[in-house]
Structure formats: structure tokens, C-alpha cells
Amino acid sequence: MYEYVIWDFGGTLFDTYPAAAEVFSRVLEKYEVRASVKEILEKLKESTSKAAQHFMDKYRLHSGFLEDFYSIENHLEPERQPPFEGAKDICIQINKNGGSNFLFSHRSNYSMTKLLNYYKMLDLFSEIVSADSGFARKPDPQAIMYIIDKYGLERERVITIGDREIDIEAGKRAGIATCLFNPDSSSAPTKADFFVTSLKQVPSVLQVCNRYSGCES
């Protein structure tokens, strides 16, 4: 049974990719570059920094590209980056059952707390580790190790949930269970221990369905 969940943020708890892809496209157009939404999304789902590097290398853009992206993304309306269905409910239930939720993301603390406050979810997390925290980026497990050590968590009761393989690799390197969330596909190549296409399936992964209602397999 997993009681402690280390969540990724964008693409996992919050549906951020559509808005992020639009912003990415707008910034590219500023540099007189046009790219397909498909290409942008494919790169964003690897990581934002890798996506920026890809397009900077491909079109020889200057290094300020990523800053331009974040300057717009950080001020998007919260309605354009909603939580996935079931995200709030599962976090509430984890806390009610005596567990804890944690966040580890490359996003800024400002952008995450803005959305969490808007959707009344901020109090559901014991700690938020953001880009501002100074830890190495995923797949480095440094931030996960920090959470485990700070809260004295038993590794066999900890799981990390993310939408990218770098989330899974970080969890593997930290010695904890991993779950890949991919709402767009019923199957995908992954090294994760578990695979879900809906956050409503997470209770089944946590093996606490006797304490939840409406668990989905």
C-alpha cells in the first residue's frame, strides 16, 4: 500500500499542455518561426527545457527564448490550465486516509501556487518543490530524496506519479515505486511500475480501494 505520493504538476495533476503549446507557438512566431502543434507537444512532453533547446538549435534562436516562454506562461489565466478530472478528489482522499501529497516540478513556485490557490488545492500538499528550490532537475532524484529524508518516509510506501519518462527515471533512481499517467493512450512504452490513463485509477494503484469509493481498474 502506498500512502505518500510525490506528484508531478504540469501534465499530471493539471492539464497544462494545450495552453503551453499555444504559448510556445506564439513565442516561436515572435522569432518568425512556425512549427506544428504536434512537434511542439512532442518536445514539451520530454521537458520544457528540452523543447526550447530543440527549437533554438533547429532555428538558431538566441538563449532568451525560454525566458520569453515563461514570462507569458506564468501569467496565463488559471481557467486555461485546469486540474485533470479527479485530481483534487484523490489528493483529498490521500490526506483523509493518513497519507501525504508532495509536489516536485520544474515549474516556478509562483505558477504552481497561483493555480493551486485558484482551485483551492494548496493546502492538500505537505511540501512543494519547485524550480526555485535549487535542486537538480529530473531525472536526478535529489529532490525526491530530500522529501523522503525530511519527512522520514518509508520508501516502500512512497510512489511518484508523472506523465513523462523523466519522472519515472527520477523515481526509479530514488528507489521508490513509479506510475506513469498518460491520458492520451491506453498503452505506451514505459519503465514505470504502473500505468494509468485516468487519475480515477490511482486509488487502485495505491492499493487502498477498500478505503475509497468508485475505484477504477
C-alpha positions in Angstrom: 0.0 0.0 0.0 1.3 3.4 -1.0 0.5 6.3 1.4 2.8 9.0 0.3 2.5 10.4 -3.3 5.1 12.6 -4.9 3.3 14.2 -7.8 4.5 15.9 -10.9 2.5 19.1 -11.7 2.0 20.0 -15.3 0.6 17.2 -17.4 -0.1 15.1 -14.3 -2.3 17.0 -11.8 -3.0 19.9 -14.1 -3.8 19.9 -17.8 -1.2 22.4 -18.9 0.0 21.1 -22.3 -2.6 22.7 -24.6 -2.0 26.2 -23.2 1.7 25.7 -23.0 1.8 24.6 -26.7 -0.1 27.7 -27.7 2.3 29.9 -25.8 5.3 28.1 -27.3 3.8 28.7 -30.8 3.3 32.4 -30.0 6.9 32.8 -28.9 8.2 31.0 -32.0 6.2 33.3 -34.2 7.9 36.2 -32.5 11.1 34.8 -33.9 9.3 34.3 -37.3 9.3 30.5 -36.8 6.3 28.3 -37.4 6.1 24.8 -36.1 3.3 22.3 -35.9 1.4 21.8 -32.7 2.3 18.1 -32.9 6.0 18.8 -32.9 5.7 21.3 -30.1 3.7 18.9 -27.9 6.1 16.0 -28.6 9.0 18.1 -27.4 7.2 19.7 -24.4 6.3 16.2 -23.2 10.0 15.5 -22.9 10.6 18.6 -20.9 10.1 22.4 -21.4 13.9 23.0 -21.4 14.5 20.2 -24.0 11.7 21.7 -26.2 13.3 25.1 -26.0 16.7 23.7 -26.8 15.4 21.8 -29.7 13.9 24.8 -31.4 16.8 27.1 -30.5 19.2 24.6 -32.2 16.9 23.9 -35.1 16.3 27.6 -35.9 19.4 29.2 -34.3 17.4 31.2 -31.8 19.0 33.1 -29.0 19.1 31.9 -25.4 16.3 34.3 -24.3 13.7 32.1 -25.9 12.9 30.2 -22.7 12.6 33.3 -20.6 10.1 34.7 -23.2 8.1 31.5 -22.9 7.9 31.6 -19.0 7.1 35.3 -19.0 3.9 34.6 -20.8 3.1 31.1 -19.3 3.4 32.4 -15.7 0.6 34.9 -16.3 -1.9 32.7 -18.1 -5.4 32.7 -16.8 -5.9 29.8 -14.4 -9.0 28.7 -16.3 -6.7 27.7 -19.2 -4.8 25.3 -17.0 -7.4 23.3 -15.0 -6.7 20.3 -12.9 -7.5 16.9 -14.5 -10.7 15.2 -13.6 -10.3 13.6 -10.2 -7.1 15.4 -9.2 -8.5 17.3 -6.3 -10.6 14.4 -5.0 -7.7 11.9 -5.0 -5.4 14.3 -3.1 -8.2 14.9 -0.5 -8.7 11.2 0.0 -4.9 10.5 0.3 -4.8 13.0 3.2 -8.0 11.7 4.8 -6.6 8.2 4.8 -3.5 9.4 6.7 -1.2 9.8 3.8 0.5 12.9 2.3 0.8 14.6 -1.0 4.0 16.3 -2.2 4.8 18.2 -5.4 8.1 18.1 -7.4 8.1 20.1 -10.6 10.4 22.2 -12.7 7.8 25.0 -12.8 8.2 28.1 -10.7 6.7 28.2 -7.2 4.7 31.3 -8.4 3.0 29.5 -11.3 2.1 26.4 -9.2 0.8 28.2 -6.1 -1.2 30.5 -8.4 -3.1 27.6 -9.8 -3.3 25.7 -6.6 -4.8 28.7 -4.8 -7.3 29.3 -7.6 -8.6 25.8 -7.5 -8.4 25.6 -3.6 -5.8 22.8 -3.6 -2.8 24.4 -2.0 -3.5 23.0 1.5 -3.6 19.5 0.1 0.2 19.4 -0.2 2.8 18.9 2.6 5.5 20.5 0.5 6.1 22.0 -2.9 9.5 21.5 -4.5 9.8 23.9 -7.5 12.4 25.2 -9.8 13.1 27.9 -7.2 14.1 25.2 -4.6 17.5 24.8 -6.2 17.5 21.0 -6.6 18.9 19.3 -9.7 16.3 18.8 -12.5 14.7 15.4 -13.2 15.7 12.7 -13.8 18.1 13.4 -11.0 16.4 12.0 -7.8 17.8 14.8 -5.5 14.5 16.4 -4.7 12.7 13.1 -4.1 15.5 12.1 -1.7 15.1 15.4 0.1 11.3 14.8 0.6 11.9 11.2 1.8 14.6 12.2 4.2 12.9 15.4 5.5 9.6 13.6 6.3 11.2 10.2 7.3 9.1 8.3 4.7 9.4 4.6 4.3 10.4 4.0 0.7 8.1 1.0 0.3 5.1 3.3 1.0 6.2 6.1 -1.4 5.2 6.4 -5.1 5.8 9.1 -7.6 3.3 9.9 -10.3 4.2 11.7 -13.5 3.4 12.0 -17.2 7.0 11.7 -18.6 9.7 9.1 -18.5 12.0 11.6 -16.7 9.5 11.5 -13.8 9.7 7.7 -13.8 13.5 7.6 -14.0 13.8 10.0 -11.1 11.6 7.7 -9.0 13.5 4.6 -10.0 16.8 6.2 -9.1 15.3 7.2 -5.7 14.3 3.6 -5.1 10.5 4.2 -4.9 7.5 2.9 -6.9 6.5 4.8 -10.1 3.3 5.4 -12.0 3.0 6.9 -15.5 -0.1 9.0 -16.2 -0.9 9.2 -19.9 -4.4 10.4 -20.6 -3.9 10.2 -24.4 -3.1 6.5 -24.7 -4.2 3.1 -23.3 -0.6 1.8 -23.7 2.8 3.4 -24.1 6.4 2.2 -23.7 7.4 2.9 -20.1 9.7 1.6 -17.4 7.0 2.6 -14.8 5.7 0.1 -12.3 2.1 1.2 -13.0 0.3 2.9 -15.9 -2.9 4.8 -15.8 -4.9 6.8 -18.3 -7.2 8.5 -15.7 -6.5 9.8 -12.2 -9.6 7.9 -11.2 -7.5 4.8 -11.5 -4.9 6.0 -8.9 -6.7 4.5 -5.9 -6.3 1.1 -7.4 -2.6 1.7 -7.9 -2.3 2.8 -4.3 -4.0 -0.4 -3.2 -6.4 1.3 -0.9 -9.7 0.6 -2.7 -11.2 -0.7 0.4 -11.0 2.8 1.8 -12.2 4.6 -1.4 -15.4 4.6 -3.3 -15.6 4.2 -7.0 -12.1 2.7 -7.7 -11.4 2.1 -11.3 -9.1 -0.6 -12.6 
